[in-house]
């Protein structure tokens, strides 16, 4: 279980990359997907750093 928790931030980053890919394929009409992808990428990076400091 600790291994999954350690890589939860990386999983969020990959979801953010997927959202960006989906945004580039679509015909974008707004910035909601860009905001969601940014939050996922930044949040995933922060979560990965914080969790790896706590669990190590």
CHARMM internal coordinates of N, CA and C (Angstrom, degrees):
IC EDIT
DIST 1 N 1 CA 1.4433
DIST 1 CA 1 C 1.5259
ANGL 1 N 1 CA 1 C 110.74
DIST 1 C 2 N 1.3233
ANGL 1 CA 1 C 2 N 116.74
DIHE 1 N 1 CA 1 C 2 N -36.54
DIST 2 N 2 CA 1.4635
ANGL 1 C 2 N 2 CA 119.60
DIHE 1 CA 1 C 2 N 2 CA 179.18
DIST 2 CA 2 C 1.5227
ANGL 2 N 2 CA 2 C 111.51
DIHE 1 C 2 N 2 CA 2 C -64.52
DIST 2 C 3 N 1.3471
ANGL 2 CA 2 C 3 N 116.99
DIHE 2 N 2 CA 2 C 3 N -32.87
DIST 3 N 3 CA 1.4600
ANGL 2 C 3 N 3 CA 119.17
DIHE 2 CA 2 C 3 N 3 CA 178.39
DIST 3 CA 3 C 1.5193
ANGL 3 N 3 CA 3 C 110.82
DIHE 2 C 3 N 3 CA 3 C -64.70
DIST 3 C 4 N 1.3366
ANGL 3 CA 3 C 4 N 117.36
DIHE 3 N 3 CA 3 C 4 N -40.11
DIST 4 N 4 CA 1.4567
ANGL 3 C 4 N 4 CA 120.46
DIHE 3 CA 3 C 4 N 4 CA 178.27
DIST 4 CA 4 C 1.5261
ANGL 4 N 4 CA 4 C 110.67
DIHE 3 C 4 N 4 CA 4 C -65.68
DIST 4 C 5 N 1.3121
ANGL 4 CA 4 C 5 N 116.63
DIHE 4 N 4 CA 4 C 5 N -41.70
DIST 5 N 5 CA 1.4691
ANGL 4 C 5 N 5 CA 120.37
DIHE 4 CA 4 C 5 N 5 CA -179.38
DIST 5 CA 5 C 1.5300
ANGL 5 N 5 CA 5 C 110.30
DIHE 4 C 5 N 5 CA 5 C -66.01
DIST 5 C 6 N 1.3399
ANGL 5 CA 5 C 6 N 117.43
DIHE 5 N 5 CA 5 C 6 N -36.12
DIST 6 N 6 CA 1.4609
ANGL 5 C 6 N 6 CA 120.04
DIHE 5 CA 5 C 6 N 6 CA 179.84
DIST 6 CA 6 C 1.5230
ANGL 6 N 6 CA 6 C 111.53
DIHE 5 C 6 N 6 CA 6 C -64.66
DIST 6 C 7 N 1.3249
ANGL 6 CA 6 C 7 N 117.55
DIHE 6 N 6 CA 6 C 7 N -31.86
DIST 7 N 7 CA 1.4579
ANGL 6 C 7 N 7 CA 120.92
DIHE 6 CA 6 C 7 N 7 CA -176.90
DIST 7 CA 7 C 1.5242
ANGL 7 N 7 CA 7 C 113.03
DIHE 6 C 7 N 7 CA 7 C -101.86
DIST 7 C 8 N 1.3141
ANGL 7 CA 7 C 8 N 117.86
DIHE 7 N 7 CA 7 C 8 N 14.18
DIST 8 N 8 CA 1.4530
ANGL 7 C 8 N 8 CA 121.54
DIHE 7 CA 7 C 8 N 8 CA 178.07
DIST 8 CA 8 C 1.5286
ANGL 8 N 8 CA 8 C 111.03
DIHE 7 C 8 N 8 CA 8 C -65.36
DIST 8 C 9 N 1.3169
ANGL 8 CA 8 C 9 N 117.64
DIHE 8 N 8 CA 8 C 9 N -36.68
DIST 9 N 9 CA 1.4605
ANGL 8 C 9 N 9 CA 121.24
DIHE 8 CA 8 C 9 N 9 CA 177.73
DIST 9 CA 9 C 1.5235
ANGL 9 N 9 CA 9 C 111.90
DIHE 8 C 9 N 9 CA 9 C -65.25
DIST 9 C 10 N 1.3253
ANGL 9 CA 9 C 10 N 116.53
DIHE 9 N 9 CA 9 C 10 N -40.05
DIST 10 N 10 CA 1.4639
ANGL 9 C 10 N 10 CA 120.63
DIHE 9 CA 9 C 10 N 10 CA 177.99
DIST 10 CA 10 C 1.5254
ANGL 10 N 10 CA 10 C 109.95
DIHE 9 C 10 N 10 CA 10 C -65.26
DIST 10 C 11 N 1.3155
ANGL 10 CA 10 C 11 N 117.00
DIHE 10 N 10 CA 10 C 11 N -37.99
DIST 11 N 11 CA 1.4608
ANGL 10 C 11 N 11 CA 121.11
DIHE 10 CA 10 C 11 N 11 CA 177.71
DIST 11 CA 11 C 1.5321
ANGL 11 N 11 CA 11 C 110.79
DIHE 10 C 11 N 11 CA 11 C -62.77
DIST 11 C 12 N 1.3225
ANGL 11 CA 11 C 12 N 116.92
DIHE 11 N 11 CA 11 C 12 N -41.17
DIST 12 N 12 CA 1.4676
ANGL 11 C 12 N 12 CA 120.24
DIHE 11 CA 11 C 12 N 12 CA 177.18
DIST 12 CA 12 C 1.5298
ANGL 12 N 12 CA 12 C 111.36
DIHE 11 C 12 N 12 CA 12 C -65.19
DIST 12 C 13 N 1.3129
ANGL 12 CA 12 C 13 N 117.03
DIHE 12 N 12 CA 12 C 13 N -37.40
DIST 13 N 13 CA 1.4626
ANGL 12 C 13 N 13 CA 120.49
DIHE 12 CA 12 C 13 N 13 CA 177.52
DIST 13 CA 13 C 1.5252
ANGL 13 N 13 CA 13 C 110.16
DIHE 12 C 13 N 13 CA 13 C -64.27
DIST 13 C 14 N 1.3230
ANGL 13 CA 13 C 14 N 117.39
DIHE 13 N 13 CA 13 C 14 N -42.93
DIST 14 N 14 CA 1.4614
ANGL 13 C 14 N 14 CA 120.24
DIHE 13 CA 13 C 14 N 14 CA 178.84
DIST 14 CA 14 C 1.5257
ANGL 14 N 14 CA 14 C 111.89
DIHE 13 C 14 N 14 CA 14 C -65.45
DIST 14 C 15 N 1.3151
ANGL 14 CA 14 C 15 N 117.70
DIHE 14 N 14 CA 14 C 15 N -36.30
DIST 15 N 15 CA 1.4672
ANGL 14 C 15 N 15 CA 120.61
DIHE 14 CA 14 C 15 N 15 CA 175.62
DIST 15 CA 15 C 1.5292
ANGL 15 N 15 CA 15 C 109.55
DIHE 14 C 15 N 15 CA 15 C -64.80
DIST 15 C 16 N 1.3192
ANGL 15 CA 15 C 16 N 117.25
DIHE 15 N 15 CA 15 C 16 N -40.37
DIST 16 N 16 CA 1.4593
ANGL 15 C 16 N 16 CA 121.35
DIHE 15 CA 15 C 16 N 16 CA 176.94
DIST 16 CA 16 C 1.5190
ANGL 16 N 16 CA 16 C 112.34
DIHE 15 C 16 N 16 CA 16 C -62.04
DIST 16 C 17 N 1.3188
ANGL 16 CA 16 C 17 N 116.96
DIHE 16 N 16 CA 16 C 17 N -39.34
DIST 17 N 17 CA 1.4650
ANGL 16 C 17 N 17 CA 121.02
DIHE 16 CA 16 C 17 N 17 CA 176.94
DIST 17 CA 17 C 1.5245
ANGL 17 N 17 CA 17 C 109.83
DIHE 16 C 17 N 17 CA 17 C -66.14
DIST 17 C 18 N 1.3182
ANGL 17 CA 17 C 18 N 116.98
DIHE 17 N 17 CA 17 C 18 N -38.81
DIST 18 N 18 CA 1.4589
ANGL 17 C 18 N 18 CA 120.74
DIHE 17 CA 17 C 18 N 18 CA 176.43
DIST 18 CA 18 C 1.5261
ANGL 18 N 18 CA 18 C 112.19
DIHE 17 C 18 N 18 CA 18 C -62.98
DIST 18 C 19 N 1.3123
ANGL 18 CA 18 C 19 N 116.67
DIHE 18 N 18 CA 18 C 19 N -39.85
DIST 19 N 19 CA 1.4657
ANGL 18 C 19 N 19 CA 120.47
DIHE 18 CA 18 C 19 N 19 CA 177.52
DIST 19 CA 19 C 1.5253
ANGL 19 N 19 CA 19 C 110.15
DIHE 18 C 19 N 19 CA 19 C -65.09
DIST 19 C 20 N 1.3298
ANGL 19 CA 19 C 20 N 117.45
DIHE 19 N 19 CA 19 C 20 N -39.53
DIST 20 N 20 CA 1.4648
ANGL 19 C 20 N 20 CA 119.72
DIHE 19 CA 19 C 20 N 20 CA 176.84
DIST 20 CA 20 C 1.5237
ANGL 20 N 20 CA 20 C 111.76
DIHE 19 C 20 N 20 CA 20 C -65.02
DIST 20 C 21 N 1.3202
ANGL 20 CA 20 C 21 N 116.74
DIHE 20 N 20 CA 20 C 21 N -38.75
DIST 21 N 21 CA 1.4604
ANGL 20 C 21 N 21 CA 120.34
DIHE 20 CA 20 C 21 N 21 CA 176.45
DIST 21 CA 21 C 1.5170
ANGL 21 N 21 CA 21 C 111.44
DIHE 20 C 21 N 21 CA 21 C -64.08
DIST 21 C 22 N 1.3169
ANGL 21 CA 21 C 22 N 116.27
DIHE 21 N 21 CA 21 C 22 N -41.01
DIST 22 N 22 CA 1.4578
ANGL 21 C 22 N 22 CA 121.16
DIHE 21 CA 21 C 22 N 22 CA 178.34
DIST 22 CA 22 C 1.5259
ANGL 22 N 22 CA 22 C 110.22
DIHE 21 C 22 N 22 CA 22 C -64.97
DIST 22 C 23 N 1.3243
ANGL 22 CA 22 C 23 N 116.85
DIHE 22 N 22 CA 22 C 23 N -38.14
DIST 23 N 23 CA 1.4646
ANGL 22 C 23 N 23 CA 121.49
DIHE 22 CA 22 C 23 N 23 CA 178.12
DIST 23 CA 23 C 1.5267
ANGL 23 N 23 CA 23 C 110.95
DIHE 22 C 23 N 23 CA 23 C -63.56
DIST 23 C 24 N 1.3221
ANGL 23 CA 23 C 24 N 116.89
DIHE 23 N 23 CA 23 C 24 N -40.20
DIST 24 N 24 CA 1.4675
ANGL 23 C 24 N 24 CA 119.49
DIHE 23 CA 23 C 24 N 24 CA -177.86
DIST 24 CA 24 C 1.5236
ANGL 24 N 24 CA 24 C 111.82
DIHE 23 C 24 N 24 CA 24 C -72.20
DIST 24 C 25 N 1.3236
ANGL 24 CA 24 C 25 N 118.54
DIHE 24 N 24 CA 24 C 25 N -27.19
DIST 25 N 25 CA 1.4648
ANGL 24 C 25 N 25 CA 121.81
DIHE 24 CA 24 C 25 N 25 CA 178.46
DIST 25 CA 25 C 1.5213
ANGL 25 N 25 CA 25 C 111.07
DIHE 24 C 25 N 25 CA 25 C -77.57
DIST 25 C 26 N 1.3177
ANGL 25 CA 25 C 26 N 116.45
DIHE 25 N 25 CA 25 C 26 N -36.94
DIST 26 N 26 CA 1.4619
ANGL 25 C 26 N 26 CA 121.10
DIHE 25 CA 25 C 26 N 26 CA -178.21
DIST 26 CA 26 C 1.5221
ANGL 26 N 26 CA 26 C 111.65
DIHE 25 C 26 N 26 CA 26 C -73.15
DIST 26 C 27 N 1.3199
ANGL 26 CA 26 C 27 N 114.26
DIHE 26 N 26 CA 26 C 27 N 171.20
DIST 27 N 27 CA 1.4580
ANGL 26 C 27 N 27 CA 120.80
DIHE 26 CA 26 C 27 N 27 CA 169.63
DIST 27 CA 27 C 1.5268
ANGL 27 N 27 CA 27 C 106.66
DIHE 26 C 27 N 27 CA 27 C -93.29
DIST 27 C 28 N 1.3349
ANGL 27 CA 27 C 28 N 117.89
DIHE 27 N 27 CA 27 C 28 N 95.47
DIST 28 N 28 CA 1.4680
ANGL 27 C 28 N 28 CA 119.93
DIHE 27 CA 27 C 28 N 28 CA -171.98
DIST 28 CA 28 C 1.5256
ANGL 28 N 28 CA 28 C 112.84
DIHE 27 C 28 N 28 CA 28 C -67.77
DIST 28 C 29 N 1.3207
ANGL 28 CA 28 C 29 N 114.99
DIHE 28 N 28 CA 28 C 29 N 131.61
DIST 29 N 29 CA 1.4606
ANGL 28 C 29 N 29 CA 120.47
DIHE 28 CA 28 C 29 N 29 CA 177.14
DIST 29 CA 29 C 1.5193
ANGL 29 N 29 CA 29 C 112.01
DIHE 28 C 29 N 29 CA 29 C -113.38
DIST 29 C 30 N 1.3124
ANGL 29 CA 29 C 30 N 117.80
DIHE 29 N 29 CA 29 C 30 N -12.97
DIST 30 N 30 CA 1.4539
ANGL 29 C 30 N 30 CA 120.94
DIHE 29 CA 29 C 30 N 30 CA -179.22
DIST 30 CA 30 C 1.5181
ANGL 30 N 30 CA 30 C 110.24
DIHE 29 C 30 N 30 CA 30 C -148.77
DIST 30 C 31 N 1.3032
ANGL 30 CA 30 C 31 N 114.01
DIHE 30 N 30 CA 30 C 31 N -177.10
DIST 31 N 31 CA 1.4629
ANGL 30 C 31 N 31 CA 119.61
DIHE 30 CA 30 C 31 N 31 CA -177.72
DIST 31 CA 31 C 1.5201
ANGL 31 N 31 CA 31 C 113.28
DIHE 30 C 31 N 31 CA 31 C -106.58
DIST 31 C 32 N 1.3171
ANGL 31 CA 31 C 32 N 118.27
DIHE 31 N 31 CA 31 C 32 N 11.22
DIST 32 N 32 CA 1.4581
ANGL 31 C 32 N 32 CA 120.51
DIHE 31 CA 31 C 32 N 32 CA -176.23
DIST 32 CA 32 C 1.5234
ANGL 32 N 32 CA 32 C 111.83
DIHE 31 C 32 N 32 CA 32 C -63.73
DIST 32 C 33 N 1.3271
ANGL 32 CA 32 C 33 N 117.58
DIHE 32 N 32 CA 32 C 33 N -41.14
DIST 33 N 33 CA 1.4641
ANGL 32 C 33 N 33 CA 119.85
DIHE 32 CA 32 C 33 N 33 CA 179.26
DIST 33 CA 33 C 1.5266
ANGL 33 N 33 CA 33 C 111.59
DIHE 32 C 33 N 33 CA 33 C -67.90
DIST 33 C 34 N 1.3188
ANGL 33 CA 33 C 34 N 116.90
DIHE 33 N 33 CA 33 C 34 N -35.56
DIST 34 N 34 CA 1.4674
ANGL 33 C 34 N 34 CA 119.50
DIHE 33 CA 33 C 34 N 34 CA 177.39
DIST 34 CA 34 C 1.5224
ANGL 34 N 34 CA 34 C 111.30
DIHE 33 C 34 N 34 CA 34 C -66.14
DIST 34 C 35 N 1.3128
ANGL 34 CA 34 C 35 N 116.50
DIHE 34 N 34 CA 34 C 35 N -39.72
DIST 35 N 35 CA 1.4643
ANGL 34 C 35 N 35 CA 120.32
DIHE 34 CA 34 C 35 N 35 CA 178.31
DIST 35 CA 35 C 1.5208
ANGL 35 N 35 CA 35 C 110.33
DIHE 34 C 35 N 35 CA 35 C -66.42
DIST 35 C 36 N 1.3341
ANGL 35 CA 35 C 36 N 117.18
DIHE 35 N 35 CA 35 C 36 N -42.55
DIST 36 N 36 CA 1.4641
ANGL 35 C 36 N 36 CA 120.90
DIHE 35 CA 35 C 36 N 36 CA 178.94
DIST 36 CA 36 C 1.5266
ANGL 36 N 36 CA 36 C 110.66
DIHE 35 C 36 N 36 CA 36 C -63.82
DIST 36 C 37 N 1.3266
ANGL 36 CA 36 C 37 N 117.12
DIHE 36 N 36 CA 36 C 37 N -42.77
DIST 37 N 37 CA 1.4611
ANGL 36 C 37 N 37 CA 120.49
DIHE 36 CA 36 C 37 N 37 CA 179.58
DIST 37 CA 37 C 1.5239
ANGL 37 N 37 CA 37 C 111.06
DIHE 36 C 37 N 37 CA 37 C -64.86
DIST 37 C 38 N 1.3192
ANGL 37 CA 37 C 38 N 117.01
DIHE 37 N 37 CA 37 C 38 N -39.56
DIST 38 N 38 CA 1.4656
ANGL 37 C 38 N 38 CA 120.52
DIHE 37 CA 37 C 38 N 38 CA 178.56
DIST 38 CA 38 C 1.5192
ANGL 38 N 38 CA 38 C 110.91
DIHE 37 C 38 N 38 CA 38 C -64.01
DIST 38 C 39 N 1.3202
ANGL 38 CA 38 C 39 N 116.18
DIHE 38 N 38 CA 38 C 39 N -44.06
DIST 39 N 39 CA 1.4659
ANGL 38 C 39 N 39 CA 119.27
DIHE 38 CA 38 C 39 N 39 CA 178.48
DIST 39 CA 39 C 1.5181
ANGL 39 N 39 CA 39 C 111.70
DIHE 38 C 39 N 39 CA 39 C -63.75
DIST 39 C 40 N 1.3214
ANGL 39 CA 39 C 40 N 117.35
DIHE 39 N 39 CA 39 C 40 N -39.90
DIST 40 N 40 CA 1.4623
ANGL 39 C 40 N 40 CA 120.36
DIHE 39 CA 39 C 40 N 40 CA 177.96
DIST 40 CA 40 C 1.5258
ANGL 40 N 40 CA 40 C 111.48
DIHE 39 C 40 N 40 CA 40 C -65.68
DIST 40 C 41 N 1.3237
ANGL 40 CA 40 C 41 N 117.31
DIHE 40 N 40 CA 40 C 41 N -42.63
DIST 41 N 41 CA 1.4605
ANGL 40 C 41 N 41 CA 120.04
DIHE 40 CA 40 C 41 N 41 CA -179.11
DIST 41 CA 41 C 1.5295
ANGL 41 N 41 CA 41 C 112.18
DIHE 40 C 41 N 41 CA 41 C -67.15
DIST 41 C 42 N 1.3184
ANGL 41 CA 41 C 42 N 116.64
DIHE 41 N 41 CA 41 C 42 N -48.46
DIST 42 N 42 CA 1.4640
ANGL 41 C 42 N 42 CA 120.29
DIHE 41 CA 41 C 42 N 42 CA -178.76
DIST 42 CA 42 C 1.5283
ANGL 42 N 42 CA 42 C 110.56
DIHE 41 C 42 N 42 CA 42 C -68.80
DIST 42 C 43 N 1.3270
ANGL 42 CA 42 C 43 N 116.50
DIHE 42 N 42 CA 42 C 43 N -43.30
DIST 43 N 43 CA 1.4633
ANGL 42 C 43 N 43 CA 119.98
DIHE 42 CA 42 C 43 N 43 CA 178.31
DIST 43 CA 43 C 1.5119
ANGL 43 N 43 CA 43 C 112.22
DIHE 42 C 43 N 43 CA 43 C -64.21
DIST 43 C 44 N 1.3282
ANGL 43 CA 43 C 44 N 116.96
DIHE 43 N 43 CA 43 C 44 N -39.67
DIST 44 N 44 CA 1.4678
ANGL 43 C 44 N 44 CA 120.46
DIHE 43 CA 43 C 44 N 44 CA 178.15
DIST 44 CA 44 C 1.5150
ANGL 44 N 44 CA 44 C 112.18
DIHE 43 C 44 N 44 CA 44 C -65.30
DIST 44 C 45 N 1.3139
ANGL 44 CA 44 C 45 N 116.45
DIHE 44 N 44 CA 44 C 45 N -40.21
DIST 45 N 45 CA 1.4636
ANGL 44 C 45 N 45 CA 119.93
DIHE 44 CA 44 C 45 N 45 CA 177.96
DIST 45 CA 45 C 1.5253
ANGL 45 N 45 CA 45 C 111.09
DIHE 44 C 45 N 45 CA 45 C -64.73
DIST 45 C 46 N 1.3221
ANGL 45 CA 45 C 46 N 116.32
DIHE 45 N 45 CA 45 C 46 N -45.98
DIST 46 N 46 CA 1.4660
ANGL 45 C 46 N 46 CA 120.02
DIHE 45 CA 45 C 46 N 46 CA 179.17
DIST 46 CA 46 C 1.5275
ANGL 46 N 46 CA 46 C 111.13
DIHE 45 C 46 N 46 CA 46 C -64.04
DIST 46 C 47 N 1.3236
ANGL 46 CA 46 C 47 N 116.20
DIHE 46 N 46 CA 46 C 47 N -42.88
DIST 47 N 47 CA 1.4660
ANGL 46 C 47 N 47 CA 120.06
DIHE 46 CA 46 C 47 N 47 CA 179.92
DIST 47 CA 47 C 1.5204
ANGL 47 N 47 CA 47 C 111.23
DIHE 46 C 47 N 47 CA 47 C -63.85
DIST 47 C 48 N 1.3326
ANGL 47 CA 47 C 48 N 116.83
DIHE 47 N 47 CA 47 C 48 N -39.25
DIST 48 N 48 CA 1.4641
ANGL 47 C 48 N 48 CA 120.39
DIHE 47 CA 47 C 48 N 48 CA 179.08
DIST 48 CA 48 C 1.5312
ANGL 48 N 48 CA 48 C 110.75
DIHE 47 C 48 N 48 CA 48 C -63.83
DIST 48 C 49 N 1.3032
ANGL 48 CA 48 C 49 N 117.15
DIHE 48 N 48 CA 48 C 49 N -43.42
DIST 49 N 49 CA 1.4668
ANGL 48 C 49 N 49 CA 120.65
DIHE 48 CA 48 C 49 N 49 CA 179.98
DIST 49 CA 49 C 1.5179
ANGL 49 N 49 CA 49 C 110.91
DIHE 48 C 49 N 49 CA 49 C -65.99
DIST 49 C 50 N 1.3263
ANGL 49 CA 49 C 50 N 116.95
DIHE 49 N 49 CA 49 C 50 N -47.14
DIST 50 N 50 CA 1.4656
ANGL 49 C 50 N 50 CA 120.88
DIHE 49 CA 49 C 50 N 50 CA -176.77
DIST 50 CA 50 C 1.5182
ANGL 50 N 50 CA 50 C 111.51
DIHE 49 C 50 N 50 CA 50 C -65.88
DIST 50 C 51 N 1.3401
ANGL 50 CA 50 C 51 N 117.52
DIHE 50 N 50 CA 50 C 51 N -45.32
DIST 51 N 51 CA 1.4627
ANGL 50 C 51 N 51 CA 119.81
DIHE 50 CA 50 C 51 N 51 CA -177.95
DIST 51 CA 51 C 1.5115
ANGL 51 N 51 CA 51 C 112.15
DIHE 50 C 51 N 51 CA 51 C -67.26
DIST 51 C 52 N 1.3342
ANGL 51 CA 51 C 52 N 117.91
DIHE 51 N 51 CA 51 C 52 N -35.58
DIST 52 N 52 CA 1.4566
ANGL 51 C 52 N 52 CA 118.95
DIHE 51 CA 51 C 52 N 52 CA 178.93
DIST 52 CA 52 C 1.5198
ANGL 52 N 52 CA 52 C 111.78
DIHE 51 C 52 N 52 CA 52 C -71.14
DIST 52 C 53 N 1.3148
ANGL 52 CA 52 C 53 N 118.21
DIHE 52 N 52 CA 52 C 53 N -27.44
DIST 53 N 53 CA 1.4736
ANGL 52 C 53 N 53 CA 119.90
DIHE 52 CA 52 C 53 N 53 CA 175.28
DIST 53 CA 53 C 1.5209
ANGL 53 N 53 CA 53 C 110.39
DIHE 52 C 53 N 53 CA 53 C -73.45
DIST 53 C 54 N 1.3218
ANGL 53 CA 53 C 54 N 116.75
DIHE 53 N 53 CA 53 C 54 N -37.22
DIST 54 N 54 CA 1.4652
ANGL 53 C 54 N 54 CA 120.55
DIHE 53 CA 53 C 54 N 54 CA -177.95
DIST 54 CA 54 C 1.5288
ANGL 54 N 54 CA 54 C 111.35
DIHE 53 C 54 N 54 CA 54 C -73.36
DIST 54 C 55 N 1.3363
ANGL 54 CA 54 C 55 N 116.85
DIHE 54 N 54 CA 54 C 55 N -44.13
DIST 55 N 55 CA 1.4703
ANGL 54 C 55 N 55 CA 120.70
DIHE 54 CA 54 C 55 N 55 CA -173.41
DIST 55 CA 55 C 1.5099
ANGL 55 N 55 CA 55 C 114.06
DIHE 54 C 55 N 55 CA 55 C -82.15
DIST 55 C 56 N 1.3209
ANGL 55 CA 55 C 56 N 119.24
DIHE 55 N 55 CA 55 C 56 N -13.50
DIST 56 N 56 CA 1.4731
ANGL 55 C 56 N 56 CA 120.01
DIHE 55 CA 55 C 56 N 56 CA 178.63
DIST 56 CA 56 C 1.4880
ANGL 56 N 56 CA 56 C 112.49
DIHE 55 C 56 N 56 CA 56 C -91.33
END
COOR INIT
IC SEED 1 N 1 CA 1 C
IC BUILD
